[in-house]
Amino acid sequence: MTSLVKWILILFGLISVIANIVIVCLYSGRLPKCSSKPHHVFKGKHNERSAMFADLSAEEYLQVRDYMSNQKDLNISVNAFTKPSGNFLFLIDLLLPMKADALGYLDNNKPKPVREATAVVFYGTLGHIKEYVVGPLPNPIYHRDVTVKRYKEELPINARTVTIGEYALIFKFINEEVFTKLGKIVKESFDVSKEKTLNGFEGMPRGVKSGERQTWISFFRDLSGMYIHPVGLEVLINHESTNASLWSVKRLLYNGQYFDSVEDLIKQYDAGTVTKIVYKPVQNYASLKPRSKPTGLSPQQFYAQGKRFSVKNNHVMYLEWSFAFGLSSLTGMRVFDIRFKGERIVYELSVQEAMSVYGSITPGMILTKFLDSSIGIGRFAHELVRGVDCPYAATYIDTFRYIDVSAPHRFRNSICIFEHNTGRPLRRHFSDFFSNSYGGMVNSALVFRTITAIGNYDYLWDFIFYQSGSVEAKVHATGYISSSFNVDGNLKYGHQVAENTIGNIHTHFINFKVDLDVLGVENVFQTKDMKFMNVSLPWMPERYAMVPQLVEAQLKTEKEAALRYDTKTPRYLHIASNRTNRWGHQRSYRLQVVSFTGDSLPETEPEEKSMSWARYKVAITKHKDSEQTSSSLYSQNNMWTPAVDFSKYIEDDESIENQDLVAWVTTGFLHIPHAEDIPNTVTVGNGGGVILRPHNYFDEDPSIHSPDGVYISPGSEGNCENNKMACLTEDSCTPIIEPFTYNGFEGTMKFEERRKKRPQSQS
């Protein structure tokens, strides 16, 4: 081949490449960018009065903190590393307004409720806990002690949550009193050195009776996903005293054998009477780093004609829906004043508690019963990863919290809101007989979400708003299972999921508060179900057939309406108004519980009182502002004498006829860990929830008025008038993509004190 021919071929190739680039660019230019402004016209305006439900701002947190620290008679520290022997301002959170005051302000132009905060102080010097109401906000000028008013008794200091300051002392104690003294043993067994350590994971509750503060700590390899790398060492420490110099090691477990002291373990280890654990390096099977290289993007969602929802401050509007929202440090996600077509359906829908009871033969897990609101469910709502935790194009919202810190922390993008095509129609019918037509509607719903990473588990919390007038509260669990070292007898309590690793059986119970207001606050609780009746056929009286028949009842008192999990409950549960729809039926909303719970803890167990809400699939109570939550900050560490015992809400057996009613709904699932939980539990099948569904509330399905409806008749297949899908090609556009950012590690717990000036708001 001559050099001329080569140059001609090279030139031809360059011309081809340039031509293709030009063609691609010209074609791409035909697709306009999707509109950032919504085409949807919103009905009504954002309700500025919803701000009374808004979380405290960073400025309000600082004002409360500074006001409390300036009260010299309280002698309070705001240093997050305050020792247990000091007085520490642990928590500042919004105090919700009284319901009657809130409704008067929302509906009747009554005065705006005074904005106040709750401040929780751990008084190590005095041996008790105090809760204060601080107000008004902004610019507080008063505080009052409400501890006894709320809980009918003083709160003992050992009911407190373990703080950052106490954790720092525990880690120091473990290092000095256990690892240093066991230097030879932990080196030979676990390869512990100055550069390499073990991580601890606590069992709870901390003891077996009120007043105790003794914690079994199980140790794990210092690897990502440590929760499934147990090493076979567990230590019981007594830290009842607020004076850390009085703490002690009570017991140890090494490779299934108990020892009375560190010295006892050393003596028997050196004497050769202990079955030794021989260190062996392992690959980190808990790592979540992808084991395959990415090959492309998964399907993405975008808004071709702009978002059909709007967020202003803490208020959301979406098609016919509107609601206010907040995120409590203790209980997590909550929404208020949920309205459909302008009518309030729900006053409050909120997460209350997440509880797990574990089984094991080893002490770190054998008594473990986690009550997450005592640690803080909302506290651990970190930044959501765009495109993974929520759709990339979702709207993301920052939150601020003040719990176990020195200044309010900003958690970027910790709530997301998005409209979601569920991938299945909300309704549809293809008519094949007599006349031909198709009618259907995409199931497009609004999702309000946060995710909380509480220790090993991550909970996905969704409130979903459907165009049929239904609302769903849903939870899914993922993250790491808790595990224990494989010793004799442990296979009764789970499955082996890795070398020397048992995934321990456990329950997940989740409690929601559902304060439905169906056409006002005077409601009744009704049940409906079916039974087969032997019925004589009208045209053939001598012939009988078993025919399903409707069974209805109205329950009158709180005890009647406390529907236990261990009894058969009616399938249809309704909060109803005495007003009727066009067809003469009482307008109501149905509570449809989706649950796969295990058994609740037997009531004979002394700890059960702290989780008595788990007895009930649904419990209906008369609304009281004094019965705000089903659990409390203090339930975990004083399970035997809990500050809030939910069963007492039912004991007075008040009438629930024509009253303001609250439904307390418990859902969840039983988890028997298996090999596929390594490295992470998946969300598929691991969850539960409750759906609030209109039942004779309307005269027809309200979604028939949705602009998303599609109707096709013969000859109109390409007509866009009743079928927007037919014109989708004309409305194509390229999405506007926000740049990917992630700041989620900013709000993680730090156990080492940083020297700095007086703390200000952190971001």
KEKE-715890 format. One record per residue (C-alpha): y, z, x; residue in one letter. Coordinates in steps of 0.05 Angstrom, whole numbers, plus 32768, in hexadecimal, padded with zeros to 4 digits. Last residue first. Example, Ala and Ser with C-alpha at 12.3 -4.5 7.8 and 13.67 -1.06 7.14 Angstrom:
2
7FEB808F8111S/7FA6809C80F6A/
***
This chain:
763
81C484AD7E3FS/81D984F47E4AQ/820D851C7E25S/822D854E7E55Q/820C85817E81P/823685B37EA9R/823185997EF0K/81F085877F11K/81B485A27F35R/817685817F18R/813E85AF7F01E/80F785957F07E/80CB858F7ECAF/80EA854F7EAEK/80D485377E69M/80E184EE7E5BT/812384D67E3DG/813784A17E6FE/80F284827E74F/80FD84577E37G/8135842E7E55N/811A83E97E46Y/813F83A77E41T/812B83617E2AF/816583327E1EP/817383227DD4E/815782E07DBCI/817B82B47D8AI/8144828D7D68P/813E82417D68T/814782207D25C/811F81FE7CEFS/813E81FB7CA9D/812C81B27C9CE/80E481BD7CB0T/80E181F87C80L/80F381CD7C45C/80B081D07C20A/80AB821A7C31M/80E882287C06K/80BE821A7BC7N/80E1821F7B84N/811A81EF7B91E/80FD81D17BD0C/80D4819B7BADN/809D817F7BD9G/806381947BADE/808881877B6CS/805981527B50G/802581847B38P/804581C97B34S/805A81F67B6DI/807C82397B67Y/809382657BA2V/80B482A97B9EG/80DD82C17BD9D/811D82C67BB1P/810083047B90S/8106830A7B44H/80BA830A7B3AI/80BA83437B6DS/80CE83737B36P/808883737B18D/8093837D7ACEE/80B083B07A9ED/80BF83DE7AD8F/80A884267AE5Y/806684187AC3N/8046842C7B05H/8073841F7B41P/804D842C7B82R/805A84607BB7L/802784527BEDI/800C848A7C18V/7FF284887C5FG/7FB884827C8EG/7FA784707CD5G/7F73845C7D08N/7F52841E7CEBG/7F7483EF7D1DV/7FA784187D45T/7F7E84157D85V/7F6984517DAET/7F7784457DF7N/7F51843D7E38P/7F1D84477E20I/7F1984547DD5D/7EE6841C7DD3E/7EB2844A7DF1A/7EB484797DB5H/7EDF84B27D9BP/7ECC84D17D58I/7F0F84D17D34H/7F1584E97CECL/7F5184CC7CC8F/7F9484DD7CAAG/7FB684EC7C68T/7FD985277C47T/800D851E7C11V/803F85547BFCW/805D853C7BBAA/809F855B7BA6V/80B585647B5DL/80F785727B3BD/80DF858F7AFAQ/80CD85757AB5N/808985957AB9E/807885B27AFEI/807385FA7AE8S/806D862D7B20E/802C86437B3ED/804986797B6BD/8010866C7B9CE/802186227BA6I/805986287BD9Y/803186617BF8K/7FFC862E7C0CS/802F860F7C3BF/802E864A7C6BD/807086467C92V/8080867A7CC7A/8036867B7CD8P/801286BC7CE3T/7FD086A57D03W/7FEB86637D1CM/802186837D46N/802986527D7FN/801E86127D58Q/804086287D17S/8083863A7D37Y/80A985F97D2FL/809585F87CE6S/806685DB7CB2S/806A85C17C6AS/80B585B77C6DT/80F285C37C40Q/80D685F97C13E/811786227C10S/813A85E67BF1D/810985EB7BB8K/80E885B17B94H/80B085C47B65K/806E85B67B86T/803A857F7B84I/800185807BB6A/7FDC85407BCAV/7F9F85397BF6K/7FA185847BFEY/7F7F85B37C2FR/7FAA85967C67A/7FE785BB7C4CW/7FC585FC7C64S/7FD585EA7CACM/7FF1862B7CC7S/7FC486527C97K/7F8786327CB7E/7F8F86587CF8E/7F6886957CDEP/7F2B866A7CCEE/7F0D867D7C8AT/7F3686457C6AE/7F0886127C8BP/7F2D85DE7CB5L/7F35859D7C8FS/7EFB856C7C8CD/7F0685277CA9G/7F3C84FB7C8FT/7F3384B27C7BF/7F7384AA7C53S/7F9B84787C2AV/7FBF849F7BF3V/7FDC847A7BB7Q/801484A37B98L/8029847F7B58R/8071847A7B40Y/808184837AF7S/80A184687AB8R/807E84857A7CQ/8060844F7A51H/808084337A12G/807A83E97A23W/80C483E07A34R/80C084197A66N/80C084627A54T/80EB849F7A67R/80C684E07A71N/80C584D17ABBS/808584D07AE4A/806B84E57B28I/802684C67B25H/7FE184CF7B43L/7FAB849B7B35Y/7F6784A57B54R/7F5B84E97B36P/7F43851C7B69T/7EFC85307B7AK/7EFC85717BA2T/7EFA85807BECD/7F3C855D7BFAY/7F61858C7BCBR/7F9185787B94L/7FC785AD7B8CA/7FE085957B48A/7FBD85CA7B1FE/7FD885FF7B4FK/801F85E47B49E/801E85E67AFDT/801C85B77AC1K/7FEF857C7AD1L/7FF585417AA1Q/7FB4851E7A93A/7F9A84D77A86E/7F5484B97A82V/7F50846E7A77L/7F0C84547A60Q/7ED6842D7A82P/7EA184127A51V/7E5884267A4CM/7E3C83FC7A13A/7E20840D79CEY/7DFF83E17998R/7DF783FA7951E/7E3F83ED7942P/7E3B83A27952M/7E8083857946W/7EA483C4795CP/7E7483D17997L/7E64841B7999S/7E7E843B79D8V/7E5A84667A0CN/7E9584797A38M/7E9C846C7A83F/7ED484937AA3K/7F15847E7AC2M/7F50849E7AE5D/7F9884B27AD9K/7FC084EE7AF1T/800585057ADDQ/803B852F7AFEF/807C85387AD8V/80C485287AE9N/810A85447ADEE/812E85307B1EV/814984EC7B08G/812D84A87AF7L/80F084B77B22V/810884E57B59D/80D084E67B8CL/80D285197BC4D/809885017BF0V/808A852E7C2BK/805585137C5AF/801E85387C7EN/7FF185197CB2I/7FAB85327CC3F/7F8585167CFFH/7F4185337D0CT/7F1C853A7D4EH/7EDC852A7D73I/7EE3852F7DBEN/7EDD84F37DECG/7EAF850D7E22I/7EBA84F97E6BT/7E8A85047EA5N/7E8C84B97EB2E/7EAD84967E77A/7EA984977E2BV/7E7484CB7E1EQ/7E7384D97DD4H/7E8B85167DADG/7E81855F7D9CY/7E3685677D9EK/7E3885407DDFL/7E59857D7DFFN/7E1985A67E02G/7E1185A47E4ED/7E5285907E70V/7E79854F7E6DN/7EC1855D7E7EF/7EF0855A7E43S/7F1885247E20S/7F5685197DF7S/7F5D84D27DDDI/7F9384A67DFAY/7FC8847F7DD4G/7FC284657D8DT/7FCB84827D47A/7FE5845E7D0AH/8012847C7CD4V/802984607C91K/805C84717C5CA/805D84387C29E/809284287BF6V/808683FC7BB9S/80BA83D87B90G/809583957B91S/80C4837D7BC8Q/80A383AD7BF9Y/80C483E37C23F/809A83FE7C5DI/80A384417C7FF/807D843E7CC0D/806B84747CF3W/8042845F7D30L/8024849C7D51Y/8016849D7D9CD/7FE384D17DB4Y/7FDA84EF7DFAN/8017851B7DFAG/8040850C7DBDI/805684C37DC2A/807E84B77D83T/808884717D66I/80C0845F7D36T/80C1842E7CFDR/80E684157CBFF/80C283D77CA6V/80E083A87C71L/80B0837D7C4AA/809D83347C43S/805F83297C1AN/806782DE7C0EV/806982CC7BC5M/803D82A27B99G/803882717B60G/800B82337B5FY/800382047B25S/7FCF81DE7AFDN/7FC481E57AB3S/7F8381EB7A8BF/7F5E82107AC3F/7F6F820C7B0DD/7FAB82397B12S/7FB782527B59F/7FD282997B57H/7FFA82C27B89R/801483077B99R/802F832C7BD6L/801282F47BFFP/7FF183047C42R/800D82FE7C88G/8034833F7C84T/8076831B7C8EN/80A183517CABH/80EA83647CA4E/80FF83907CDDF/811A83D57CEDI/810F83F87D2FC/811B84407D44I/811B845A7D8CS/814784227DA7N/816884507DD9R/8158849A7DD9F/819884BF7DEAR/818F85067E00H/81BB85407DEAP/81CA85727E20A/81A585AB7E43S/816185987E27V/812885B87E00D/813B85937DC0I/817D856E7DB5Y/817285287D9CR/819984E67D98F/818184A57D79T/818A845C7D8AD/817B84257D58I/815783E27D60Y/815A83A77D31T/811B837D7D36A/811C83397D59A/80E6834B7D8CY/80B783657D56P/80A883AF7D5FC/807E83D77D90D/806D83987DB5V/80A683657DB0G/80DB83977DC5R/80BE83D67DE2V/80D384137DB9L/80FC84487DDDE/80E2848E7DD6H/80D284B67D97A/80B784F57DB9F/80E685287D99R/80D7850A7D55G/8094852D7D54I/80AC856E7D74G/807F85A07D97I/807685CB7D5AS/8078858A7D31S/803885767D55D/800885AA7D3AL/7FCC85A47D69F/7F8D85CB7D5CK/7F6585D97D9BT/7F30860F7D97L/7EF885EB7DBCI/7F2685BE7DE3M/7F3A85E27E23G/7F0086127E19P/7EC885DF7E24T/7E9485D77DEEI/7EBF85A77DC7S/7EDB85987D82G/7F2485887D73Y/7F5385947D38V/7F8F85657D33S/7FD0856D7D0DM/800D85417D00A/804385607CD5E/807C85537CA5Q/808C85087CA5V/80C284F87C72S/80D284D77C30L/810D84F77C0EE/813484E87BCEY/810584B17BB7V/810D84817B7CI/8159847D7B78R/816F84427B4DE/819C840C7B6BG/816A83D47B66K/813B83FF7B8FF/8158843E7BAER/813E846D7BE4I/816E84A87BEAD/815184C37C2AF/812684AD7C65V/810184D67C99R/80E184CB7CDDM/80D085057D0AG/80BC854C7CF8T/80DA85737D31L/811085497D51S/8122852E7D0CS/812F84E37D07L/815E84CC7CD0G/816384977C9AF/818B84827C5DA/816F84517C29F/817B840F7C05S/814D83DD7BE5W/815883A07BB8E/815F836F7BF3L/8161839D7C2FY/819A83D07C39M/819684067C6FV/81C284437C7BH/81C3846D7CBAN/8201844C7CDBN/820184087CBAK/81C083E17CB8V/81B983A07C91S/817C837C7C79F/817083327C6AR/8176831F7CB2K/818F82DA7CC3G/817982967CA9Q/813F82867CD8A/813082CF7CE7Y/80FD82D47D20F/80B582E97D29Q/808B82DB7D67Q/804382C37D6EP/802482DB7DB0S/804282C07DF0L/801C829F7E28G/7FE482A77E5BT/7FF182EE7E71P/7FC583027EACK/7F8783297E9AS/7F7983727EA9R/7FBB83887E8BP/7FD383CB7EA7K/7FBF84007E76L/7F9C842C7EA9S/7F68845C7E8DA/7F2E843C7EB4Y/7F5084547EF3N/7F1C84447F27Q/7EF884827F3EV/7EF884AC7F7DP/7EBE84DE7F83K/7EC985277F8DY/7E8A85517F8CV/7E8885857F54I/7E6085C17F6BK/7E2A85E47F44T/7E3E862B7F54V/7E1186607F74T/7E1E86457FBBG/7E3C86867FD5A/7E7E86637FE5D/7E84864B7F9DY/7E7086907F83Q/7EA786B37FABK/7EDC867F7F9EI/7ECE86807F53L/7ED186CC7F50D/7F1286CC7F78E/7F33869D7F46V/7F1F86CC7F0FS/7EEC86DB7ED9D/7EC3869C7EE4F/7EA3866E7EB1Y/7E7286357EC2Q/7E7585F07EA1G/7E8C85CB7EE0N/7EC185FF7EEFY/7EDD86297EB6L/7F10865F7EC8L/7F2586A07EA7R/7F6186CF7EA1K/7F9386B57ED4V/7FD286E07ED1S/801B86E27EBCW/804387217ECBL/807387007EFCS/808486CE7EC6A/80AA87027E9EN/80AC86E77E56T/806887087E51S/803186E57E2BE/802186B67E64H/7FD786C27E6BN/7FB586877E8EI/7F72866A7E7EL/7F5C86357EB0V/7F3185F67EA8E/7F1085CD7EDEL/7EDE85957ECFG/7F0485587EE7V/7F1C85377EA7P/7F3484EF7EAEH/7F3E84D77E66I/7F8184FB7E5CY/7F9A84E47EA0M/7FB084A17E83G/7FD684927EC3S/7FB384B97EFAL/7FB984FF7F14D/7F7285127F03R/7F6A85447ECBF/7F6D858F7EC3F/7F6285B97E84S/7F9385F17E75I/7F7C86297E47W/7FB9864F7E30T/7FC386987E21Q/800186AB7DF9R/7FE886E07DCAE/801687017D97G/7FEF86EA7D5AS/7FA586DF7D66K/7F7486B07D89V/7F9C86967DC4G/7FCD865F7DD5R/7FBE86307D9BP/7FB785FE7DBCM/7F9485E17DF9G/7FC085CA7E31E/7FBB858D7E5FF/7FC485967EAAG/7FCC85617EE0N/7FA985647F23L/7FC8855D7F68T/7FCE852F7FA3K/800185327FDBE/7FF9857B7FECK/7FAE85737FE2S/7F7D856E7FA8V/7F3F85447FB6D/7F1F855A7F75F/7EE085817F87S/7EE685897FD3E/7F3285927FD1K/7F3285BC7F92V/7EFD85EB7FB0I/7F1E85F27FF5K/7F6386007FD9G/7F4E862F7FA1L/7F8486617FB3K/7FBA862B7FB7T/7FA186087F78F/7F9B86467F4DV/7FD0867C7F57E/800686547F7BE/7FFF86107F5AN/7FEE862C7F16I/8029865B7F18F/805A86247F2CK/804085F77EF5F/804786317EC3I/808D86407EDBL/80A485F87ED1A/808285F87E8DY/80AA86367E79E/80EC86157E89G/80D885D47E66I/80C985FE7E29T/808786167E0BV/809486197DC0T/80A5865D7DA4R/807686897D7BA/807286B97DB6N/80BA86CE7DA9I/80A986EC7D65P/80CE86D07D28L/80EE87037CFBE/80D787037CB2E/80E286E27C6FK/80E0869D7C90Y/8120867C7C7AR/814B86B87C67K/812E86DF7CA2V/814486AA7CD4T/818786977CB4V/81B686B47CE9D/81FC86997CDDR/822A866E7D06H/8274865D7CFEY/82AC86317D1AI/828A85EE7D24P/82B585B17D37N/829385787D13P/826E85927CF0L/827685D37CCAP/824F85F57CE3G/821586187D04V/81D886337CDEV/81B186607D0DY/816786697D1AE/815286A37D46K/811386B07D6FI/80FC86F47D88H/80ED871E7DC5G/813387387DD4L/813D871D7E1AT/811386E07E0EG/813F86CD7DD3Y/812986867DC1F/816486677D9CV/815E86327D65V/819E86117D4BA/819F85F17D06T/81D985C37CF8A/820D85BD7CC1E/823385887C9AR/825385A77C5CV/823D85827C1EP/826F854E7C05K/829185657BC5P/827785497B83K/828184FF7B75N/824784FF7B43N/821084D67B63D/820E84DE7BAEL/8237851E7BB3Y/821385407B7AG/81D185277B95L/81DF85467BD9A/81F685887BBBD/81B8858D7B90A/818C857C7BCCK/81AA85B17BF9M/81C2858E7C38P/819485817C73L/81A285AB7CB1L/81A6857A7CEBL/818585917D2BD/819485BB7D68I/815985D77D8FL/814886037DCAF/8187862C7DD7L/8168865B7E09F/816D86A77E12N/814C86BB7E53G/810886DA7E64S/80E686987E54P/810D867A7E8FK/8147864A7E82T/813686067E9FF/815785E07E66A/819986047E75N/81BD86117E33V/81BD865D7E3DS/81CF868C7E04I/81EF86D17E08N/81F786D67DBCL/823287077DC3D/825686D57DF0K/8259869F7DBBQ/826F86667DE9N/8228864D7DF1S/822286447DA6M/8263861D7D9FY/825385F27DDCD/820E85DF7DC1R/822985D27D7BV/826185A67D95Q/823285827DC5L/820185727D8DY/823B85597D62E/8254852B7D99E/820F850E7DA4A/820B85007D5AS/81E3852A7D2AL/81B085037D02D/81CA84E17CC3A/81B984FF7C7EF/8202850E7C6DM/821284C77C84A/81F284AD7C44S/823684B57C24R/824D84747C45E/821F844E7C17N/821A84077C31H/823383D57BFEK/821883B37BC1G/81E983787BBDK/81E483567C00F/81ED830B7C05V/81B782ED7C31H/81CD82B67C60H/81CC82EA7C98P/81F882DF7CD5K/81D482D57D17S/81C3828F7D00S/8188826E7D22C/819E82417D5BK/819E81F87D49P/816381CB7D56L/817A81857D68R/818C819C7DAFG/814381A57DBES/8137815B7DB2Y/816F81457DE0L/815981767E17C/8111815F7E11V/812581167E14I/815281217E50V/811B81477E75I/80E9810F7E66N/811980DA7E80A/812581017EC0I/80DA81077ECCV/80CE80BD7EBES/810780A77EEDI/80EB80D27F24L/80A680B47F1CG/80C2806D7F1DF/80E8807C7F5DL/80A880977F7EI/808180597F67L/80B7802A7F83I/80B980517FC4W/806E804A7FCCK/80717FFF7FBCV/80A57FF57FF2L/807D801D8025S/80437FEB801CT/800080008000M/
***
